[in-house]
Amino acid sequence: MNSFSTKLSKGLWGWLIVIFAINGCTSSKPTLEELSQSYKQNHDYESLVSILPYLNFTMTRAEVEDLLGKPDSCFNSTSCLYVTTKTVIAYCPTQNVVSQQSCSSHYIVLAVGYHLVDSINSSPQDVLWTFTLSPVGE
């Protein structure tokens, strides 16, 4: 290799490194607010999973609902569900090929539980005491 092509090659590698470094610095992750908005609008699994690390056991019902919106359903005043659009295969008849069409699927759901402030009725001040992400179905 002659001197000119060696310099050109080193120069190109240098520019490529700079371009990749700039690209890596400018790409950003969605903010918590963006993830929250996405889940509220789309009930998408990806946004919900990205929000989970922000849930903590000092949060009130009002704070959880601010992040996730109103729950899709509540069994009672202490237990509520947030459903996602994602499903997983739960059961397949042995004679069929495994596929979404031939098998039973369950939705991935976030179940949340609260300690009640007044021990009877739900309140925005109830404190989060448990949450579990799992498939739920019939």
CNS distance restraints for C-alpha pairs under 8 A (distance, minus, plus):
assign (resid   1 and name CA) (resid   5 and name CA) 6.41 0.50 0.50
assign (resid   1 and name CA) (resid   6 and name CA) 6.46 0.50 0.50
assign (resid   2 and name CA) (resid   6 and name CA) 6.28 0.50 0.50
assign (resid   3 and name CA) (resid   7 and name CA) 6.25 0.50 0.50
assign (resid   4 and name CA) (resid   8 and name CA) 6.13 0.50 0.50
assign (resid   5 and name CA) (resid   9 and name CA) 5.93 0.50 0.50
assign (resid   6 and name CA) (resid  10 and name CA) 6.21 0.50 0.50
assign (resid   7 and name CA) (resid  11 and name CA) 5.98 0.50 0.50
assign (resid   8 and name CA) (resid  12 and name CA) 6.13 0.50 0.50
assign (resid   9 and name CA) (resid  13 and name CA) 6.30 0.50 0.50
assign (resid  10 and name CA) (resid  14 and name CA) 6.15 0.50 0.50
assign (resid  11 and name CA) (resid  15 and name CA) 6.29 0.50 0.50
assign (resid  12 and name CA) (resid  16 and name CA) 6.14 0.50 0.50
assign (resid  13 and name CA) (resid  17 and name CA) 6.20 0.50 0.50
assign (resid  14 and name CA) (resid  18 and name CA) 6.34 0.50 0.50
assign (resid  15 and name CA) (resid  19 and name CA) 6.10 0.50 0.50
assign (resid  16 and name CA) (resid  20 and name CA) 6.17 0.50 0.50
assign (resid  17 and name CA) (resid  21 and name CA) 6.05 0.50 0.50
assign (resid  18 and name CA) (resid  22 and name CA) 6.13 0.50 0.50
assign (resid  19 and name CA) (resid  23 and name CA) 6.08 0.50 0.50
assign (resid  20 and name CA) (resid  24 and name CA) 6.03 0.50 0.50
assign (resid  21 and name CA) (resid  25 and name CA) 6.23 0.50 0.50
assign (resid  22 and name CA) (resid  26 and name CA) 6.18 0.50 0.50
assign (resid  23 and name CA) (resid  27 and name CA) 6.26 0.50 0.50
assign (resid  30 and name CA) (resid  34 and name CA) 5.82 0.50 0.50
assign (resid  30 and name CA) (resid  35 and name CA) 6.34 0.50 0.50
assign (resid  31 and name CA) (resid  35 and name CA) 6.25 0.50 0.50
assign (resid  32 and name CA) (resid  36 and name CA) 6.01 0.50 0.50
assign (resid  32 and name CA) (resid  51 and name CA) 6.90 0.50 0.50
assign (resid  33 and name CA) (resid  37 and name CA) 6.16 0.50 0.50
assign (resid  33 and name CA) (resid  67 and name CA) 7.82 0.50 0.50
assign (resid  34 and name CA) (resid  38 and name CA) 6.10 0.50 0.50
assign (resid  35 and name CA) (resid  39 and name CA) 6.20 0.50 0.50
assign (resid  35 and name CA) (resid  47 and name CA) 5.12 0.50 0.50
assign (resid  35 and name CA) (resid  48 and name CA) 7.45 0.50 0.50
assign (resid  35 and name CA) (resid  50 and name CA) 7.20 0.50 0.50
assign (resid  35 and name CA) (resid  51 and name CA) 6.79 0.50 0.50
assign (resid  36 and name CA) (resid  40 and name CA) 6.15 0.50 0.50
assign (resid  36 and name CA) (resid  47 and name CA) 7.08 0.50 0.50
assign (resid  36 and name CA) (resid  48 and name CA) 7.77 0.50 0.50
assign (resid  36 and name CA) (resid  51 and name CA) 7.22 0.50 0.50
assign (resid  36 and name CA) (resid  67 and name CA) 5.33 0.50 0.50
assign (resid  36 and name CA) (resid  68 and name CA) 6.00 0.50 0.50
assign (resid  37 and name CA) (resid  41 and name CA) 6.13 0.50 0.50
assign (resid  38 and name CA) (resid  42 and name CA) 5.75 0.50 0.50
assign (resid  38 and name CA) (resid  43 and name CA) 7.21 0.50 0.50
assign (resid  38 and name CA) (resid  44 and name CA) 7.18 0.50 0.50
assign (resid  38 and name CA) (resid  47 and name CA) 6.38 0.50 0.50
assign (resid  39 and name CA) (resid  43 and name CA) 4.46 0.50 0.50
assign (resid  39 and name CA) (resid  44 and name CA) 5.47 0.50 0.50
assign (resid  39 and name CA) (resid  45 and name CA) 7.74 0.50 0.50
assign (resid  39 and name CA) (resid  47 and name CA) 5.52 0.50 0.50
assign (resid  39 and name CA) (resid  48 and name CA) 6.07 0.50 0.50
assign (resid  39 and name CA) (resid  68 and name CA) 6.63 0.50 0.50
assign (resid  40 and name CA) (resid  68 and name CA) 5.93 0.50 0.50
assign (resid  40 and name CA) (resid  69 and name CA) 5.75 0.50 0.50
assign (resid  42 and name CA) (resid  85 and name CA) 7.90 0.50 0.50
assign (resid  43 and name CA) (resid  47 and name CA) 7.85 0.50 0.50
assign (resid  43 and name CA) (resid  48 and name CA) 7.53 0.50 0.50
assign (resid  43 and name CA) (resid  83 and name CA) 6.75 0.50 0.50
assign (resid  43 and name CA) (resid  84 and name CA) 4.85 0.50 0.50
assign (resid  43 and name CA) (resid  85 and name CA) 5.97 0.50 0.50
assign (resid  44 and name CA) (resid  48 and name CA) 6.49 0.50 0.50
assign (resid  44 and name CA) (resid  84 and name CA) 5.38 0.50 0.50
assign (resid  44 and name CA) (resid  85 and name CA) 5.59 0.50 0.50
assign (resid  44 and name CA) (resid  86 and name CA) 7.08 0.50 0.50
assign (resid  45 and name CA) (resid  49 and name CA) 6.07 0.50 0.50
assign (resid  45 and name CA) (resid  84 and name CA) 5.28 0.50 0.50
assign (resid  45 and name CA) (resid  85 and name CA) 6.45 0.50 0.50
assign (resid  45 and name CA) (resid  86 and name CA) 5.90 0.50 0.50
assign (resid  45 and name CA) (resid 108 and name CA) 7.62 0.50 0.50
assign (resid  46 and name CA) (resid  50 and name CA) 6.24 0.50 0.50
assign (resid  47 and name CA) (resid  51 and name CA) 6.26 0.50 0.50
assign (resid  48 and name CA) (resid  52 and name CA) 6.38 0.50 0.50
assign (resid  48 and name CA) (resid  84 and name CA) 7.80 0.50 0.50
assign (resid  49 and name CA) (resid  53 and name CA) 7.92 0.50 0.50
assign (resid  51 and name CA) (resid  55 and name CA) 7.10 0.50 0.50
assign (resid  55 and name CA) (resid  59 and name CA) 7.16 0.50 0.50
assign (resid  55 and name CA) (resid  64 and name CA) 7.48 0.50 0.50
assign (resid  56 and name CA) (resid 128 and name CA) 7.32 0.50 0.50
assign (resid  57 and name CA) (resid 127 and name CA) 6.99 0.50 0.50
assign (resid  57 and name CA) (resid 128 and name CA) 5.21 0.50 0.50
assign (resid  57 and name CA) (resid 129 and name CA) 5.50 0.50 0.50
assign (resid  57 and name CA) (resid 130 and name CA) 7.41 0.50 0.50
assign (resid  58 and name CA) (resid 127 and name CA) 6.35 0.50 0.50
assign (resid  58 and name CA) (resid 128 and name CA) 6.57 0.50 0.50
assign (resid  59 and name CA) (resid  63 and name CA) 5.93 0.50 0.50
assign (resid  59 and name CA) (resid  64 and name CA) 6.66 0.50 0.50
assign (resid  59 and name CA) (resid 127 and name CA) 5.76 0.50 0.50
assign (resid  59 and name CA) (resid 128 and name CA) 5.66 0.50 0.50
assign (resid  60 and name CA) (resid  64 and name CA) 6.38 0.50 0.50
assign (resid  60 and name CA) (resid 124 and name CA) 6.48 0.50 0.50
assign (resid  60 and name CA) (resid 125 and name CA) 5.16 0.50 0.50
assign (resid  60 and name CA) (resid 126 and name CA) 5.31 0.50 0.50
assign (resid  60 and name CA) (resid 127 and name CA) 4.41 0.50 0.50
assign (resid  60 and name CA) (resid 128 and name CA) 5.89 0.50 0.50
assign (resid  61 and name CA) (resid  65 and name CA) 6.08 0.50 0.50
assign (resid  61 and name CA) (resid 114 and name CA) 7.32 0.50 0.50
assign (resid  61 and name CA) (resid 123 and name CA) 7.26 0.50 0.50
assign (resid  61 and name CA) (resid 124 and name CA) 5.00 0.50 0.50
assign (resid  61 and name CA) (resid 125 and name CA) 5.96 0.50 0.50
assign (resid  61 and name CA) (resid 126 and name CA) 5.35 0.50 0.50
assign (resid  61 and name CA) (resid 127 and name CA) 6.08 0.50 0.50
assign (resid  61 and name CA) (resid 128 and name CA) 6.53 0.50 0.50
assign (resid  62 and name CA) (resid  66 and name CA) 6.00 0.50 0.50
assign (resid  62 and name CA) (resid 124 and name CA) 4.66 0.50 0.50
assign (resid  62 and name CA) (resid 125 and name CA) 6.59 0.50 0.50
assign (resid  63 and name CA) (resid  67 and name CA) 6.41 0.50 0.50
assign (resid  64 and name CA) (resid  68 and name CA) 6.07 0.50 0.50
assign (resid  64 and name CA) (resid  69 and name CA) 7.59 0.50 0.50
assign (resid  65 and name CA) (resid  69 and name CA) 4.48 0.50 0.50
assign (resid  65 and name CA) (resid  70 and name CA) 5.47 0.50 0.50
assign (resid  65 and name CA) (resid  71 and name CA) 7.41 0.50 0.50
assign (resid  68 and name CA) (resid  82 and name CA) 7.92 0.50 0.50
assign (resid  71 and name CA) (resid  80 and name CA) 6.12 0.50 0.50
assign (resid  71 and name CA) (resid  81 and name CA) 5.63 0.50 0.50
assign (resid  71 and name CA) (resid  82 and name CA) 5.18 0.50 0.50
assign (resid  72 and name CA) (resid  80 and name CA) 7.53 0.50 0.50
assign (resid  72 and name CA) (resid  81 and name CA) 5.76 0.50 0.50
assign (resid  72 and name CA) (resid  82 and name CA) 5.32 0.50 0.50
assign (resid  72 and name CA) (resid  83 and name CA) 6.46 0.50 0.50
assign (resid  73 and name CA) (resid  80 and name CA) 5.69 0.50 0.50
assign (resid  73 and name CA) (resid  81 and name CA) 5.35 0.50 0.50
assign (resid  73 and name CA) (resid  82 and name CA) 7.25 0.50 0.50
assign (resid  74 and name CA) (resid  78 and name CA) 7.81 0.50 0.50
assign (resid  74 and name CA) (resid  79 and name CA) 5.65 0.50 0.50
assign (resid  74 and name CA) (resid  80 and name CA) 3.97 0.50 0.50
assign (resid  74 and name CA) (resid  81 and name CA) 6.11 0.50 0.50
assign (resid  75 and name CA) (resid  79 and name CA) 5.68 0.50 0.50
assign (resid  75 and name CA) (resid  80 and name CA) 6.19 0.50 0.50
assign (resid  76 and name CA) (resid  80 and name CA) 7.46 0.50 0.50
assign (resid  77 and name CA) (resid 116 and name CA) 7.84 0.50 0.50
assign (resid  77 and name CA) (resid 120 and name CA) 7.64 0.50 0.50
assign (resid  77 and name CA) (resid 121 and name CA) 6.18 0.50 0.50
assign (resid  77 and name CA) (resid 122 and name CA) 5.07 0.50 0.50
assign (resid  78 and name CA) (resid 113 and name CA) 5.33 0.50 0.50
assign (resid  78 and name CA) (resid 114 and name CA) 4.95 0.50 0.50
assign (resid  78 and name CA) (resid 115 and name CA) 6.71 0.50 0.50
assign (resid  78 and name CA) (resid 116 and name CA) 6.82 0.50 0.50
assign (resid  78 and name CA) (resid 122 and name CA) 7.07 0.50 0.50
assign (resid  79 and name CA) (resid 111 and name CA) 7.03 0.50 0.50
assign (resid  79 and name CA) (resid 112 and name CA) 5.75 0.50 0.50
assign (resid  79 and name CA) (resid 113 and name CA) 4.56 0.50 0.50
assign (resid  79 and name CA) (resid 114 and name CA) 6.67 0.50 0.50
assign (resid  80 and name CA) (resid 111 and name CA) 5.77 0.50 0.50
assign (resid  80 and name CA) (resid 112 and name CA) 5.37 0.50 0.50
assign (resid  80 and name CA) (resid 113 and name CA) 6.55 0.50 0.50
assign (resid  81 and name CA) (resid 109 and name CA) 6.50 0.50 0.50
assign (resid  81 and name CA) (resid 110 and name CA) 5.66 0.50 0.50
assign (resid  81 and name CA) (resid 111 and name CA) 4.58 0.50 0.50
assign (resid  81 and name CA) (resid 112 and name CA) 6.34 0.50 0.50
assign (resid  82 and name CA) (resid 109 and name CA) 5.64 0.50 0.50
assign (resid  82 and name CA) (resid 110 and name CA) 4.99 0.50 0.50
assign (resid  82 and name CA) (resid 111 and name CA) 6.45 0.50 0.50
assign (resid  83 and name CA) (resid 107 and name CA) 6.95 0.50 0.50
assign (resid  83 and name CA) (resid 108 and name CA) 6.44 0.50 0.50
assign (resid  83 and name CA) (resid 109 and name CA) 4.49 0.50 0.50
assign (resid  83 and name CA) (resid 110 and name CA) 6.38 0.50 0.50
assign (resid  84 and name CA) (resid 107 and name CA) 6.57 0.50 0.50
assign (resid  84 and name CA) (resid 108 and name CA) 5.70 0.50 0.50
assign (resid  84 and name CA) (resid 109 and name CA) 5.90 0.50 0.50
assign (resid  85 and name CA) (resid 107 and name CA) 6.78 0.50 0.50
assign (resid  85 and name CA) (resid 108 and name CA) 7.43 0.50 0.50
assign (resid  86 and name CA) (resid 107 and name CA) 5.78 0.50 0.50
assign (resid  86 and name CA) (resid 108 and name CA) 5.79 0.50 0.50
assign (resid  87 and name CA) (resid 105 and name CA) 5.90 0.50 0.50
assign (resid  87 and name CA) (resid 106 and name CA) 5.26 0.50 0.50
assign (resid  87 and name CA) (resid 107 and name CA) 4.26 0.50 0.50
assign (resid  87 and name CA) (resid 108 and name CA) 5.78 0.50 0.50
assign (resid  87 and name CA) (resid 135 and name CA) 7.52 0.50 0.50
assign (resid  88 and name CA) (resid 105 and name CA) 5.28 0.50 0.50
assign (resid  88 and name CA) (resid 106 and name CA) 5.53 0.50 0.50
assign (resid  88 and name CA) (resid 107 and name CA) 6.53 0.50 0.50
assign (resid  88 and name CA) (resid 108 and name CA) 7.26 0.50 0.50
assign (resid  88 and name CA) (resid 135 and name CA) 7.08 0.50 0.50
assign (resid  89 and name CA) (resid  99 and name CA) 7.95 0.50 0.50
assign (resid  89 and name CA) (resid 100 and name CA) 6.74 0.50 0.50
assign (resid  89 and name CA) (resid 103 and name CA) 6.42 0.50 0.50
assign (resid  89 and name CA) (resid 104 and name CA) 5.89 0.50 0.50
assign (resid  89 and name CA) (resid 105 and name CA) 4.28 0.50 0.50
assign (resid  89 and name CA) (resid 106 and name CA) 6.47 0.50 0.50
assign (resid  90 and name CA) (resid 103 and name CA) 7.33 0.50 0.50
assign (resid  90 and name CA) (resid 104 and name CA) 5.63 0.50 0.50
assign (resid  90 and name CA) (resid 105 and name CA) 5.10 0.50 0.50
assign (resid  90 and name CA) (resid 106 and name CA) 6.12 0.50 0.50
assign (resid  91 and name CA) (resid 103 and name CA) 5.72 0.50 0.50
assign (resid  91 and name CA) (resid 104 and name CA) 5.12 0.50 0.50
assign (resid  91 and name CA) (resid 105 and name CA) 7.00 0.50 0.50
assign (resid  92 and name CA) (resid  96 and name CA) 7.02 0.50 0.50
assign (resid  92 and name CA) (resid  98 and name CA) 6.42 0.50 0.50
assign (resid  92 and name CA) (resid 102 and name CA) 6.86 0.50 0.50
assign (resid  92 and name CA) (resid 103 and name CA) 4.42 0.50 0.50
assign (resid  92 and name CA) (resid 104 and name CA) 6.33 0.50 0.50
assign (resid  93 and name CA) (resid 102 and name CA) 7.79 0.50 0.50
assign (resid  93 and name CA) (resid 103 and name CA) 6.85 0.50 0.50
assign (resid  96 and name CA) (resid 102 and name CA) 6.45 0.50 0.50
assign (resid  97 and name CA) (resid 102 and name CA) 6.82 0.50 0.50
assign (resid  98 and name CA) (resid 102 and name CA) 6.43 0.50 0.50
assign (resid  98 and name CA) (resid 103 and name CA) 6.45 0.50 0.50
assign (resid  99 and name CA) (resid 103 and name CA) 5.96 0.50 0.50
assign (resid 100 and name CA) (resid 104 and name CA) 7.26 0.50 0.50
assign (resid 100 and name CA) (resid 105 and name CA) 7.07 0.50 0.50
assign (resid 105 and name CA) (resid 137 and name CA) 7.47 0.50 0.50
assign (resid 106 and name CA) (resid 135 and name CA) 5.50 0.50 0.50
assign (resid 106 and name CA) (resid 136 and name CA) 5.37 0.50 0.50
assign (resid 106 and name CA) (resid 137 and name CA) 4.72 0.50 0.50
assign (resid 106 and name CA) (resid 138 and name CA) 7.73 0.50 0.50
assign (resid 107 and name CA) (resid 135 and name CA) 5.35 0.50 0.50
assign (resid 107 and name CA) (resid 136 and name CA) 5.60 0.50 0.50
assign (resid 107 and name CA) (resid 137 and name CA) 6.55 0.50 0.50
assign (resid 108 and name CA) (resid 133 and name CA) 6.82 0.50 0.50
assign (resid 108 and name CA) (resid 134 and name CA) 5.36 0.50 0.50
assign (resid 108 and name CA) (resid 135 and name CA) 4.24 0.50 0.50
assign (resid 108 and name CA) (resid 136 and name CA) 6.21 0.50 0.50
assign (resid 109 and name CA) (resid 133 and name CA) 5.61 0.50 0.50
assign (resid 109 and name CA) (resid 134 and name CA) 5.54 0.50 0.50
assign (resid 109 and name CA) (resid 135 and name CA) 5.90 0.50 0.50
assign (resid 109 and name CA) (resid 136 and name CA) 6.25 0.50 0.50
assign (resid 110 and name CA) (resid 131 and name CA) 6.73 0.50 0.50
assign (resid 110 and name CA) (resid 132 and name CA) 5.57 0.50 0.50
assign (resid 110 and name CA) (resid 133 and name CA) 4.40 0.50 0.50
assign (resid 110 and name CA) (resid 134 and name CA) 6.61 0.50 0.50
assign (resid 111 and name CA) (resid 131 and name CA) 5.43 0.50 0.50
assign (resid 111 and name CA) (resid 132 and name CA) 5.22 0.50 0.50
assign (resid 111 and name CA) (resid 133 and name CA) 6.41 0.50 0.50
assign (resid 112 and name CA) (resid 128 and name CA) 7.25 0.50 0.50
assign (resid 112 and name CA) (resid 129 and name CA) 7.80 0.50 0.50
assign (resid 112 and name CA) (resid 130 and name CA) 5.69 0.50 0.50
assign (resid 112 and name CA) (resid 131 and name CA) 4.29 0.50 0.50
assign (resid 112 and name CA) (resid 132 and name CA) 6.64 0.50 0.50
assign (resid 113 and name CA) (resid 128 and name CA) 5.99 0.50 0.50
assign (resid 113 and name CA) (resid 129 and name CA) 5.72 0.50 0.50
assign (resid 113 and name CA) (resid 130 and name CA) 5.01 0.50 0.50
assign (resid 113 and name CA) (resid 131 and name CA) 6.24 0.50 0.50
assign (resid 114 and name CA) (resid 126 and name CA) 5.90 0.50 0.50
assign (resid 114 and name CA) (resid 127 and name CA) 5.27 0.50 0.50
assign (resid 114 and name CA) (resid 128 and name CA) 4.46 0.50 0.50
assign (resid 114 and name CA) (resid 129 and name CA) 5.22 0.50 0.50
assign (resid 114 and name CA) (resid 130 and name CA) 6.95 0.50 0.50
assign (resid 115 and name CA) (resid 119 and name CA) 7.81 0.50 0.50
assign (resid 115 and name CA) (resid 126 and name CA) 5.64 0.50 0.50
assign (resid 115 and name CA) (resid 127 and name CA) 5.24 0.50 0.50
assign (resid 115 and name CA) (resid 128 and name CA) 6.43 0.50 0.50
assign (resid 115 and name CA) (resid 129 and name CA) 6.20 0.50 0.50
assign (resid 116 and name CA) (resid 120 and name CA) 6.95 0.50 0.50
assign (resid 116 and name CA) (resid 121 and name CA) 7.07 0.50 0.50
assign (resid 116 and name CA) (resid 122 and name CA) 6.19 0.50 0.50
assign (resid 116 and name CA) (resid 123 and name CA) 7.13 0.50 0.50
assign (resid 116 and name CA) (resid 125 and name CA) 7.99 0.50 0.50
assign (resid 116 and name CA) (resid 126 and name CA) 4.87 0.50 0.50
assign (resid 116 and name CA) (resid 127 and name CA) 6.89 0.50 0.50
assign (resid 117 and name CA) (resid 122 and name CA) 7.62 0.50 0.50
assign (resid 117 and name CA) (resid 123 and name CA) 6.90 0.50 0.50
assign (resid 117 and name CA) (resid 125 and name CA) 6.62 0.50 0.50
assign (resid 117 and name CA) (resid 126 and name CA) 5.25 0.50 0.50
assign (resid 117 and name CA) (resid 127 and name CA) 7.63 0.50 0.50
assign (resid 118 and name CA) (resid 122 and name CA) 7.76 0.50 0.50
assign (resid 118 and name CA) (resid 123 and name CA) 7.97 0.50 0.50
assign (resid 122 and name CA) (resid 126 and name CA) 6.79 0.50 0.50
